């Protein structure tokens, strides 16, 4: 599936999660499977970054980016599973 088709299939929440996650996954690849791979890489980066911040500050950081990426990944997997 092409990423453009996938993006059009996203729910309103999915589109908002994509918009808030663009800093982690830009540029968007043409292929939806590649987009999913980039989201998985971004999840790893965000998780690592948060764990480092927690070590340095001794407190938990916000999970906003992590939550948005996780929801986006789940929705994309659901859409791709239907095709």
Buried (B, 14 or more C-beta within 10 A) or exposed (E): BEBEEBBEBBEEEBBBBBEBBEEBBEEBBEEBEEBBEBBEEBBEEBBEEBEEBEEEEEEEBEEEBBEBBBBBBEBBEEBBEEE
